[in-house]
Amino acid sequence: MRRKLGGRRRREPDVTAHPTPIRISRRTRTVLILAVIVTLAYAVYLVPSVLTTAVGGIALALVLSFPVRFFSRFVPHGIAILLSFLLVVGIIVAAALYLVPIVAQQFSSLIGAAPGIATSAEQYLRDALDSLENRGLLPNDDPQQLISRVRENLVDAVRSIGSSLVGGVLGFVYSTVNFLVTLLGVLFIGIYLLVDVRKIKAFYLRAAPHDYRSDARSLWNAFGYSLSRYLGGLALILLIQGAVSAVGLFFIGVPYALVLGAIVSVTAIIPYLGAFLGAIPALLVALAFGGLTDAFLTALLFLGVQQLEGNFLTPKIQGDTLHVHPILVFLGVIVGGGLFGILGVIVAVPALAVLRVLFDFLRVRLRTGDPAGAAHDVPKVRRTPGR
């Protein structure tokens, strides 16, 4: 019937069948590869949201690999992916309906109270400087000028942050549309990676030379383990730190506890310094509304949060996934922030994890010297009887 109606169905021509080699020199091949890399880098430079979307999608897929792996024990893989995304969407919807309005209201109130907080901080700073001046511990600079500069910088910083966040109506609409487009792109890439991860891995292994496919598989598994363990643990650590900080501030009696806890969750992305940076707004608010007692209790709270994160949360949840010295991590965060701003700060530690895995991979495989001596580095395969 099909032949009578339309003839035999034509298949797509296979351009990979019976190829005729096109000879090029190694220099030409290197130039072509560099040209492709430069073109892609220039495209990312012109449209930086592409990189943000791609990195976000990969991070989402790695984070969701944990619930997908858990659900896959009881249901098929496709249903496990669907349940994991429904879980994420449910958390986002619940936060948007209940937490976001409260946090937005508290944030707006906090911006309005910024001049009063600055005045209170100025008074405490004036008392401290007068005490130091009376004891002859200050230089010859006028303390009043120092206080005025600190107050102006504090108020300007708070107001600029508030104005950049609330913005105008058009800016808000434009930012919302960009955020939704980026979010949909992240979800699309995350879903695609989770659904077709086996096909992507198979394509990656086929692209590797035949003699190195075992090494390529080891590198793939090492990348997946390090990044998924780090990003999944980081998401849980940020949630715990923000929740503990908000609850602790609420019981101390510090106002705007939810928005201050949210600030802690954001700043905790920065290793080692995040907890201390998140404590600064909370200390200023506690000092302005509760006095020295609340400020002291708030300082103790954040000291406990930092100890909790450093001695319990990170070792138990993430384990030793980085294997990078803290000095290198700190310098990497500074370099990432200087090059790419806040995005560089966020991506710096995962990039260090990738570089560490790549360094360990190449360190035990790269060899120098003549090819004849390389035979001594190849492990001998023990033959079993009968083979």
Backbone hydrogen bonds, N-H to C=O, Kabsch-Sander energy under -0.5 kcal/mol:
donor,donor_aa,acceptor,acceptor_aa,energy
5,L,1,M,-2.1
6,G,2,R,-2.5
7,G,2,R,-0.8
7,G,3,R,-0.8
15,V,13,P,-0.9
17,A,14,D,-1.1
23,R,21,P,-0.6
29,R,25,S,-2.3
30,T,26,R,-2.5
31,V,27,R,-2.4
32,L,28,T,-2.5
33,I,29,R,-2.4
34,L,30,T,-2.5
35,A,31,V,-2.3
36,V,32,L,-2.1
37,I,33,I,-2.3
38,V,34,L,-2.8
39,T,35,A,-2.3
40,L,36,V,-2.4
41,A,37,I,-2.5
42,Y,38,V,-2.4
43,A,39,T,-2.2
44,V,40,L,-2.3
45,Y,41,A,-2.0
46,L,42,Y,-2.2
47,V,43,A,-2.3
50,V,47,V,-1.6
51,L,47,V,-0.5
52,T,48,P,-1.8
53,T,49,S,-2.8
54,A,50,V,-2.5
55,V,51,L,-2.8
56,G,52,T,-2.5
57,G,53,T,-2.6
58,I,54,A,-2.4
59,A,55,V,-2.6
60,L,56,G,-2.6
61,A,57,G,-2.4
62,L,58,I,-2.3
63,V,59,A,-2.6
64,L,60,L,-2.7
65,S,61,A,-0.7
66,F,63,V,-1.1
68,V,64,L,-2.4
69,R,65,S,-2.0
70,F,66,F,-1.9
71,F,67,P,-3.1
72,S,68,V,-1.9
73,R,70,F,-1.3
74,F,71,F,-1.6
75,V,71,F,-2.3
80,A,76,P,-2.2
81,I,77,H,-2.0
82,L,78,G,-2.1
83,L,79,I,-2.7
84,S,80,A,-2.0
85,F,81,I,-2.2
86,L,82,L,-2.4
87,L,83,L,-2.0
88,V,84,S,-2.0
89,V,85,F,-3.0
90,G,86,L,-2.5
91,I,87,L,-2.0
92,I,88,V,-2.5
93,V,89,V,-2.8
94,A,90,G,-2.5
95,A,91,I,-2.4
96,A,92,I,-2.5
97,L,93,V,-2.2
98,Y,94,A,-2.2
99,L,94,A,-0.6
99,L,95,A,-0.7
100,V,95,A,-3.2
102,I,98,Y,-0.7
103,V,99,L,-2.8
104,A,100,V,-2.9
105,Q,101,P,-2.3
106,Q,102,I,-2.6
107,F,103,V,-2.6
108,S,104,A,-2.4
109,S,105,Q,-2.2
110,L,106,Q,-2.5
111,I,107,F,-2.4
112,G,108,S,-2.0
113,A,109,S,-1.8
114,A,111,I,-1.1
117,I,113,A,-2.3
118,A,114,A,-2.7
119,T,115,P,-2.3
120,S,116,G,-2.3
121,A,117,I,-2.6
122,E,118,A,-2.3
123,Q,119,T,-2.1
124,Y,120,S,-2.2
125,L,121,A,-2.4
126,R,122,E,-2.7
127,D,123,Q,-2.4
128,A,124,Y,-2.1
129,L,125,L,-2.7
130,D,126,R,-2.6
131,S,127,D,-2.0
132,L,128,A,-2.1
133,E,129,L,-2.8
134,N,130,D,-2.4
135,R,131,S,-1.1
136,G,133,E,-1.4
137,L,132,L,-2.8
146,L,142,D,-1.6
147,I,143,P,-2.4
148,S,144,Q,-2.4
149,R,145,Q,-2.4
150,V,146,L,-2.3
151,R,147,I,-2.6
152,E,148,S,-2.6
153,N,149,R,-2.5
154,L,150,V,-2.3
155,V,151,R,-2.6
156,D,152,E,-2.5
157,A,153,N,-2.3
158,V,154,L,-2.3
159,R,155,V,-2.7
160,S,156,D,-2.4
161,I,157,A,-2.1
162,G,158,V,-2.4
163,S,159,R,-2.9
164,S,160,S,-2.2
165,L,161,I,-1.6
166,V,162,G,-2.9
167,G,163,S,-1.9
172,F,168,G,-2.1
173,V,169,V,-2.5
174,Y,170,L,-2.8
175,S,171,G,-2.5
176,T,172,F,-2.4
177,V,173,V,-2.5
178,N,174,Y,-2.4
179,F,175,S,-2.4
180,L,176,T,-2.5
181,V,177,V,-2.6
182,T,178,N,-2.6
183,L,179,F,-2.8
184,L,180,L,-2.7
185,G,181,V,-2.2
186,V,182,T,-2.6
187,L,183,L,-2.6
188,F,184,L,-2.6
189,I,185,G,-2.6
190,G,186,V,-2.7
191,I,187,L,-2.8
192,Y,188,F,-2.6
193,L,189,I,-2.6
194,L,190,G,-2.2
195,V,191,I,-2.6
196,D,192,Y,-2.7
197,V,194,L,-0.5
200,I,196,D,-2.6
201,K,197,V,-2.4
202,A,198,R,-2.5
203,F,199,K,-2.6
204,Y,200,I,-2.3
205,L,201,K,-2.4
206,R,202,A,-2.4
207,A,203,F,-1.8
208,A,204,Y,-0.9
212,Y,209,P,-1.4
213,R,210,H,-1.2
216,A,212,Y,-2.5
217,R,213,R,-2.3
218,S,214,S,-2.0
219,L,215,D,-2.3
220,W,216,A,-2.3
221,N,217,R,-2.5
222,A,218,S,-2.3
223,F,219,L,-2.5
224,G,220,W,-2.5
225,Y,221,N,-2.4
226,S,222,A,-2.4
227,L,223,F,-2.4
228,S,224,G,-2.1
229,R,225,Y,-2.2
230,Y,226,S,-2.2
231,L,227,L,-3.0
232,G,228,S,-2.2
233,G,229,R,-1.7
234,L,230,Y,-2.6
235,A,231,L,-2.3
236,L,232,G,-1.7
237,I,233,G,-2.5
238,L,234,L,-2.8
239,L,235,A,-1.8
240,I,236,L,-2.3
241,Q,237,I,-2.8
242,G,238,L,-2.3
243,A,239,L,-2.3
244,V,240,I,-2.8
245,S,241,Q,-2.3
246,A,242,G,-2.4
247,V,243,A,-2.5
248,G,244,V,-2.5
249,L,245,S,-2.6
250,F,246,A,-2.0
251,F,247,V,-2.1
252,I,248,G,-1.9
253,G,249,L,-1.5
254,V,249,L,-2.4
260,L,256,Y,-2.0
261,G,257,A,-2.3
262,A,258,L,-2.3
263,I,259,V,-1.9
264,V,260,L,-1.8
265,S,261,G,-2.0
266,V,262,A,-1.8
267,T,263,I,-2.7
268,A,264,V,-1.9
269,I,266,V,-1.3
270,I,267,T,-1.6
273,L,271,P,-2.6
274,G,270,I,-1.6
277,L,273,L,-2.4
278,G,274,G,-2.5
279,A,275,A,-1.0
280,I,276,F,-0.8
280,I,277,L,-0.7
282,A,278,G,-0.8
283,L,279,A,-2.6
284,L,280,I,-2.2
285,V,281,P,-2.4
286,A,282,A,-2.6
287,L,283,L,-2.4
288,A,284,L,-2.1
289,F,285,V,-2.3
290,G,286,A,-2.2
291,G,286,A,-0.8
291,G,287,L,-0.6
294,D,290,G,-0.6
295,A,291,G,-2.0
296,F,292,L,-2.5
297,L,293,T,-2.4
298,T,294,D,-2.5
299,A,295,A,-2.3
300,L,296,F,-2.2
301,L,297,L,-2.3
302,F,298,T,-2.4
303,L,299,A,-1.9
304,G,300,L,-2.2
305,V,301,L,-2.2
306,Q,302,F,-2.3
307,Q,303,L,-2.1
308,L,304,G,-2.6
309,E,305,V,-2.5
310,G,306,Q,-2.5
311,N,307,Q,-2.6
312,F,308,L,-1.5
313,L,308,L,-2.7
314,T,309,E,-2.2
316,K,312,F,-2.4
317,I,313,L,-3.0
318,Q,313,L,-0.6
318,Q,314,T,-1.5
319,G,314,T,-2.0
321,T,319,G,-1.6
328,L,325,H,-0.6
329,V,325,H,-1.9
330,F,326,P,-2.6
331,L,327,I,-2.6
332,G,328,L,-2.5
333,V,329,V,-2.2
334,I,330,F,-1.9
335,V,331,L,-2.6
336,G,332,G,-2.8
337,G,333,V,-2.5
338,G,334,I,-2.3
339,L,335,V,-2.0
340,F,336,G,-2.7
341,G,337,G,-1.6
343,L,340,F,-0.9
345,V,341,G,-1.6
346,I,342,I,-1.9
347,V,343,L,-2.3
348,A,344,G,-1.4
349,V,345,V,-0.6
351,A,347,V,-2.4
352,L,348,A,-2.1
353,A,349,V,-2.1
354,V,350,P,-2.2
355,L,351,A,-2.6
356,R,352,L,-2.4
357,V,353,A,-2.1
358,L,354,V,-2.5
359,F,355,L,-2.6
360,D,356,R,-2.5
361,F,357,V,-2.2
362,L,358,L,-2.4
363,R,359,F,-2.6
364,V,360,D,-1.1
365,R,362,L,-1.0
366,L,362,L,-2.8
373,G,370,D,-0.9
374,A,370,D,-0.5
374,A,371,P,-0.8
375,A,372,A,-0.8
376,H,373,G,-1.0
377,D,374,A,-1.2
378,V,374,A,-0.6
378,V,375,A,-0.7
382,R,380,K,-0.6
383,R,381,V,-0.5
387,R,384,T,-1.4
